[in-house]
Amino acid sequence: MQDRRTVFFSTVVAALGGLLFGFDTAVISGTTEALESVFALDEFWLGFTVASALIGTIVGAFGAGIPADRYGRNRVLIALAVFYFVSALGSAMAEHWVAFLLYRFLGGIAVGGSSVVAPMYIAEIAPARLRGRLVAVSQLNVVTGILLAFFSNYVVAQIIADGTAWRWMFAVEAVPAALFFALLFFIPQSPRWLVKRGRSEEARAVLGRLGEVEIDRELQEIVVSLKTEAGQAGNKLFQKRYSRPILLAWALAMFNQLSGINALMYYAPRIFGMAGAGADDALLQSVAVGGTNLLFTISAFFIIDRFGRRPLMIVGSAGTAACLALVAWAFFVGGDGMGTPILIGLLGFIAFFALSQGAVIWVFLSEIFPNRVRSKGQSLGSFTHWFMAAAVSWTFPVVAEASGGFAFAFFSAMMVLQLFFAVKVMPETKGLSLEELEVKLGVGTAELEALEERLHADSQRTMDEEKAKKL
């Protein structure tokens, strides 16, 4: 096998953005009661405070594509690492509610931006047969970050008993943010971005560093994929030819949040408290959620390139719908024994989610848009994801306070709709290069289609000749 050390190293480094993404997403779950007390917040304003970071993710996701195209994927990641660091320390030291909101908003920009740029960068450097699992490393780091946040919150709560514990929970994030910043200076630019900027010789050198064997073929595919046909609107995303990937990105990102995943990530201790758990038990049960998430994300990591994206989504949609229905039933029935079925249902939900949506979303979004508009398409998918995350996280405390059963019944119904989407609409993307996927999804140019047909015929002829020699 060709040397892929640079690919693996660059993937791990870029995926540290995912670890910070996950940590930042979940760390606030252990601080909500303290924030209510310190800043005198009611349920509505607590929801807004939690959603302040998510509003930042919307801005970060929407705005990351343009600088990623202009300055390069890894340079944008360096800027986002600085945002993570400043947000962590600023949130920890904030004395006023408005200052806290601003620092959380800054961290949200980093989360939204890294959710666009990190998977896109990994997809653009990864060989086709490994792309699913390498992009999934970013999601693996997301759930690792979530687990670390839950565990860190629990440890900090045990060590620091006074009212400053919540500040230390936020401050911990500064350490991995500084490491992320330092390592980003050692990874190469994306070869597809270099070609897009007219730097083909640099791209050739990077492809060599990445262990690509057929460099000329790969470079030719990239160059052709970036050309536009006569009368085509160049790099404009919203045009008729891209309607299919736009629909796929919008639907997948929307369903991701309508599952209720971020309601669980942000309010896990609160949900377990509603089910009757004490404060320490609620934090510990949150760690169990994070651990289950990590375990099944690792499982998805090993099978996403073997079984494909669509089968995982079908199984996961059915499983999450059933588990969320169990949680809704337990809340509707109530009583002293409701805690056990709620814990079982939520652990089952997170297992099926990690095995499907959690692993698939960032891989799929990074694959379905052509090279010409990938950064814009990735931004659209991430924007949709974070817009829905903000809406769900802001409204969940209010809805759950009125009826926890209704909230989880709604999430279950959305997963039934997602199952229909996975069965009837979603295509399979495994095993093909990004340029081959352009052709499969009907968004490649006529020149690219002709090139892929010729390259496929050449490959088939070479295989036939090798078989004939063996005979």
C-alpha positions in Angstrom: 0.0 0.0 0.0 1.3 3.5 -0.9 2.5 5.7 2.0 -0.5 7.5 3.4 1.1 8.9 6.6 0.5 12.5 5.5 -3.1 11.8 4.8 -3.6 10.2 8.2 -1.7 12.9 10.1 -3.6 15.7 8.3 -6.9 14.0 8.9 -6.2 13.7 12.6 -5.1 17.3 12.9 -8.1 18.7 11.0 -10.4 16.5 13.0 -9.2 18.1 16.2 -11.6 20.9 15.1 -14.3 18.2 15.5 -13.1 17.5 19.1 -13.5 21.1 20.0 -16.8 21.2 18.2 -18.1 18.4 20.4 -16.6 19.7 23.6 -18.0 23.2 23.0 -21.4 21.8 22.1 -21.7 19.7 25.3 -19.8 21.6 28.0 -22.6 24.0 28.7 -24.9 21.1 29.7 -23.2 21.0 33.1 -23.5 24.7 33.7 -27.2 25.5 33.1 -28.2 25.6 36.8 -25.3 27.8 37.7 -26.0 30.1 34.7 -29.7 30.4 35.9 -28.5 31.4 39.3 -25.5 33.7 38.4 -27.3 35.6 35.7 -30.9 35.3 37.1 -32.4 33.6 34.1 -35.9 32.1 33.6 -36.6 29.1 31.3 -36.9 31.3 28.2 -33.7 33.3 28.7 -31.8 30.1 29.7 -32.8 28.7 26.3 -31.6 31.9 24.6 -28.3 31.7 26.6 -27.7 28.1 25.5 -28.7 29.1 21.9 -26.3 32.0 21.8 -23.5 29.7 20.8 -25.8 28.1 18.2 -26.6 31.5 16.7 -22.8 31.8 16.3 -22.7 28.4 14.6 -25.2 29.7 12.0 -23.0 32.7 11.3 -19.8 30.5 11.2 -21.4 27.8 9.0 -22.9 30.4 6.6 -19.7 32.5 6.4 -17.0 29.8 6.3 -17.2 28.9 2.7 -16.0 32.2 1.2 -12.8 32.6 3.2 -12.1 28.8 2.8 -12.2 29.3 -1.0 -10.2 32.5 -0.8 -7.5 31.7 1.8 -7.5 27.9 1.9 -9.0 25.3 4.2 -6.2 25.1 6.8 -5.7 28.9 7.1 -9.4 29.2 8.1 -9.0 26.4 10.6 -6.1 28.3 12.2 -8.3 31.4 12.7 -11.1 29.1 14.1 -8.6 27.6 16.6 -8.0 31.2 17.9 -11.7 31.7 18.2 -12.1 28.5 20.3 -9.3 29.6 22.6 -10.6 33.1 23.2 -14.1 31.8 23.7 -13.1 29.3 26.3 -11.2 31.7 28.5 -13.7 34.5 27.9 -16.7 32.4 28.9 -14.9 31.2 32.0 -14.0 34.8 33.1 -17.2 36.6 32.1 -18.7 38.7 34.9 -21.7 39.9 33.0 -24.4 38.1 31.0 -23.9 40.1 27.8 -20.1 39.4 27.9 -20.8 35.7 28.4 -23.2 35.7 25.4 -20.6 37.4 23.2 -17.9 34.8 24.1 -20.3 31.9 23.6 -21.3 33.5 20.2 -17.6 33.6 19.2 -17.2 29.9 20.2 -20.3 29.2 18.1 -18.7 30.8 15.1 -15.7 28.4 15.6 -18.0 25.4 15.8 -20.0 26.3 12.8 -16.9 27.1 10.7 -15.1 24.0 11.7 -18.2 21.9 10.9 -17.9 23.2 7.3 -14.1 23.3 6.8 -12.7 20.3 8.6 -14.9 17.6 6.8 -14.4 19.4 3.5 -10.6 19.5 3.9 -10.5 15.8 4.9 -12.8 14.8 1.9 -10.5 16.7 -0.5 -7.3 14.9 0.6 -8.7 11.4 1.2 -8.5 8.5 -1.3 -12.0 7.4 -2.4 -11.9 4.0 -0.8 -11.1 5.5 2.6 -13.0 8.8 2.4 -16.0 7.7 4.5 -14.0 6.5 7.5 -11.5 9.4 7.2 -14.2 12.1 7.2 -15.9 10.1 10.0 -12.7 10.7 12.1 -14.0 14.2 12.4 -17.3 12.9 13.8 -15.4 10.5 15.9 -13.6 13.4 17.4 -16.9 15.3 17.8 -18.3 12.6 20.0 -15.0 12.2 21.8 -15.2 15.9 22.6 -18.8 15.5 23.8 -17.7 12.6 26.1 -14.7 14.6 27.4 -17.0 17.6 28.1 -19.4 15.4 30.1 -16.6 13.7 31.9 -14.8 17.0 32.5 -17.9 18.6 33.9 -18.4 15.6 36.3 -14.7 15.7 37.5 -14.8 19.5 37.9 -18.0 19.3 39.9 -16.4 16.8 42.3 -13.2 18.7 42.7 -14.6 22.3 42.9 -17.5 22.5 45.2 -18.0 26.3 45.2 -19.8 28.6 42.7 -16.8 28.8 40.4 -17.1 25.2 39.1 -18.9 26.3 36.0 -16.1 28.7 35.1 -13.5 25.9 35.2 -15.8 23.7 33.0 -15.5 26.3 30.2 -11.8 27.1 30.8 -10.7 23.4 30.2 -11.4 23.9 26.5 -8.5 26.3 26.1 -6.0 23.4 26.3 -7.1 21.4 23.2 -7.7 24.7 21.4 -4.0 25.7 21.8 -2.9 22.2 20.6 -5.1 22.5 17.6 -3.7 25.9 16.7 -0.1 24.6 16.9 -0.6 21.4 14.8 -2.4 23.1 11.9 0.9 24.7 10.7 2.1 21.2 9.8 -0.6 20.1 7.3 -0.7 20.8 3.6 -3.2 22.7 1.6 -6.0 20.8 -0.2 -4.9 19.9 -3.7 -8.4 20.6 -5.0 -8.2 24.1 -3.5 -4.8 24.6 -5.1 -6.0 23.7 -8.5 -9.0 26.0 -8.1 -6.6 28.8 -7.3 -4.5 28.0 -10.5 -1.6 26.4 -8.5 -1.6 23.0 -10.3 2.1 22.3 -9.8 1.8 22.8 -6.0 -1.3 20.5 -6.2 0.8 17.9 -8.0 3.4 18.1 -5.2 0.8 17.8 -2.5 -0.8 14.8 -4.2 2.6 13.2 -4.1 2.9 13.9 -0.4 -0.5 12.4 0.1 0.6 9.1 -1.4 -1.4 9.3 -4.6 0.0 6.9 -7.2 -1.9 8.0 -10.4 -1.1 11.7 -9.9 -1.6 12.7 -13.5 -5.0 11.0 -13.7 -6.1 12.5 -10.4 -4.9 16.0 -11.4 -6.7 15.7 -14.8 -10.0 14.8 -13.1 -9.7 17.7 -10.7 -8.9 20.2 -13.5 -11.7 19.1 -15.7 -14.2 19.0 -12.8 -13.5 22.7 -12.1 -14.3 23.8 -15.7 -17.7 25.2 -16.5 -19.7 24.6 -19.6 -20.8 27.4 -21.9 -23.8 29.3 -20.4 -23.3 27.7 -17.0 -23.3 30.1 -14.0 -19.8 29.2 -12.9 -19.4 29.0 -9.1 -23.0 30.0 -8.4 -24.6 27.4 -6.0 -28.3 28.2 -6.5 -28.9 27.1 -10.0 -31.1 24.3 -11.4 -28.3 21.8 -12.1 -27.5 21.7 -8.4 -31.1 21.3 -7.1 -30.6 17.6 -6.2 -27.5 18.0 -4.0 -29.1 21.1 -2.4 -32.3 19.1 -1.6 -30.2 16.2 -0.2 -28.1 18.5 2.0 -31.0 20.5 3.3 -33.1 17.4 4.2 -30.3 15.5 5.9 -29.1 18.5 7.9 -32.7 19.3 8.9 -33.5 15.8 10.1 -30.3 15.6 12.0 -31.5 18.2 14.4 -35.2 17.3 14.3 -34.0 14.0 15.9 -33.5 16.0 19.1 -29.8 15.2 19.3 -28.7 18.6 20.5 -31.5 18.9 23.0 -30.0 15.8 24.6 -26.4 17.1 24.3 -27.2 20.5 25.8 -29.8 19.4 28.4 -28.8 15.8 29.3 -28.5 16.4 33.1 -31.7 18.5 33.0 -33.6 15.7 31.2 -32.4 13.0 33.6 -33.3 15.4 36.5 -36.9 15.6 35.0 -36.9 11.8 35.2 -36.1 11.9 38.9 -32.3 11.6 39.0 -30.3 13.7 41.6 -27.7 16.2 40.4 -24.6 14.0 40.6 -26.5 11.0 39.1 -27.7 13.2 36.3 -24.2 14.3 35.4 -23.0 10.6 35.6 -25.8 9.5 33.4 -24.7 12.2 30.9 -21.3 10.6 30.9 -23.0 7.3 30.0 -24.7 9.0 27.1 -21.3 10.4 25.9 -19.7 7.0 26.3 -22.5 5.2 24.3 -22.1 7.9 21.6 -18.4 7.3 21.3 -18.7 3.5 21.3 -21.2 3.4 18.4 -19.4 6.1 16.5 -16.3 3.9 16.5 -18.5 1.1 15.2 -19.8 3.3 12.4 -16.2 4.3 11.6 -15.3 0.7 10.7 -18.4 -0.1 8.6 -19.4 3.2 6.8 -17.1 2.4 3.8 -18.2 -1.3 3.8 -22.0 -1.1 4.0 -22.4 2.5 2.7 -24.1 5.6 3.9 -27.7 4.8 3.0 -28.1 1.4 4.8 -26.8 3.0 8.0 -29.4 5.7 7.7 -32.2 3.3 7.1 -31.3 1.2 10.2 -30.6 4.3 12.3 -33.8 6.0 11.4 -36.0 3.1 12.4 -34.0 2.6 15.7 -34.0 6.2 16.8 -37.8 6.5 16.1 -38.5 3.5 18.3 -36.2 4.6 21.1 -37.6 8.2 21.2 -41.1 6.7 21.2 -40.1 4.8 24.4 -38.9 8.0 26.0 -42.1 9.8 25.1 -44.2 7.0 26.5 -42.3 7.0 29.8 -42.8 10.8 30.2 -46.5 10.5 29.4 -47.0 7.6 31.9 -44.8 9.3 34.6 -44.4 7.8 38.1 -41.4 6.7 40.2 -40.2 4.1 37.7 -40.0 6.4 34.7 -36.2 7.0 35.1 -35.2 3.5 33.9 -37.1 3.4 30.5 -36.0 7.0 29.8 -32.4 6.1 30.4 -32.7 2.9 28.3 -34.5 4.9 25.5 -32.0 7.7 25.4 -29.0 5.4 25.4 -30.7 3.4 22.6 -31.4 6.6 20.7 -27.8 7.8 21.0 -26.5 4.4 19.9 -28.7 4.4 16.7 -28.0 8.0 16.0 -24.2 7.6 16.3 -24.3 4.6 14.0 -26.3 6.5 11.4 -26.8 10.2 11.3 -23.9 11.1 13.5 -21.4 9.3 11.3 -23.1 10.0 7.9 -24.0 13.7 7.9 -20.6 15.3 7.6 -19.3 12.6 5.2 -22.4 12.9 3.0 -22.3 16.7 2.9 -18.7 16.7 1.9 -19.3 14.3 -1.0 -22.4 15.4 -2.8 -21.4 18.9 -4.1 -19.0 19.3 -7.1 -15.6 20.8 -6.7 -16.8 24.1 -8.2 -19.2 24.8 -5.3 -18.2 22.4 -2.5 -17.4 25.0 0.0 -20.7 26.8 -0.6 -22.7 23.6 -0.5 -21.0 22.5 2.7 -21.8 25.9 4.2 -25.5 25.5 3.1 -25.7 22.1 4.8 -24.0 23.2 8.0 -26.1 26.4 8.1 -29.3 24.3 7.9 -27.9 22.0 10.6 -27.1 24.8 13.0 -30.2 26.9 12.3 -32.3 23.9 13.3 -30.0 23.3 16.3 -30.6 26.8 17.5 -34.3 26.6 17.1 -34.6 23.2 18.8 -32.2 24.1 21.7 -33.9 27.5 22.3 -37.4 26.1 22.4 -36.7 22.7 24.1 -36.6 23.9 27.8 -40.0 25.6 27.3 -41.7 22.7 25.5 -40.2 20.1 27.8 -41.3 22.0 30.9 -44.8 21.8 29.6 -44.6 18.2 28.3 -41.5 16.1 28.1 -43.6 13.4 26.4 -44.8 15.8 23.6 -41.2 16.9 22.9 -39.9 13.3 22.4 -43.0 12.2 20.5 -42.3 15.0 18.0 -38.7 13.9 17.7 -39.8 10.3 17.1 -42.2 11.3 14.3 -39.4 13.2 12.6 -37.3 10.1 12.5 -40.1 8.2 10.8 -40.0 10.9 8.1 -36.3 10.5 7.9 -36.7 6.8 7.3 -38.9 7.6 4.3 -36.2 10.0 3.0 -33.4 7.4 3.4 -35.4 4.7 1.6 -36.9 6.8 -1.2 -34.6 9.7 -1.9 -31.1 9.3 -0.5 -28.4 8.0 -3.0 -25.4 5.9 -2.1 -22.0 7.6 -2.4 -19.4 5.1 -1.1 -16.4 3.9 -3.1 -16.4 6.7 -5.8 -14.0 9.6 -6.2 -15.5 13.1 -5.7 -15.3 13.6 -9.4 -17.1 10.3 -10.2 -19.8 11.3 -7.7 -20.4 14.5 -9.7 -21.2 12.4 -12.7 -23.4 9.9 -10.7 -25.4 12.8 -9.2 -25.9 14.5 -12.5 -23.9 17.6 -11.6 -20.7 17.0 -13.7 -20.0 18.8 -16.9 -20.2 17.0 -20.2 -16.3 17.1 -20.4 -16.0 15.4 -17.0 -18.6 12.8 -18.0 -16.6 12.0 -21.1 -13.3 11.9 -19.2 -14.8 9.5 -16.6 -16.1 7.2 -19.4 -12.7 7.2 -21.0 -10.8 6.5 -17.8 -13.3 3.8 -16.8 -12.8 2.1 -20.2 -9.0 2.4 -19.9 -9.2 0.8 -16.4 -11.4 -2.0 -17.6 -9.1 -2.7 -20.6 -6.1 -2.8 -18.3 -7.9 -5.3 -16.0 -8.8 -7.4 -18.9 -5.2 -7.5 -20.2 -4.0 -8.4 -16.7 -6.5 -11.3 -16.6 -5.4 -12.5 -20.0 -1.7 -12.5 -19.0 -2.6 -14.7 -16.0 -4.4 -17.1 -18.2 
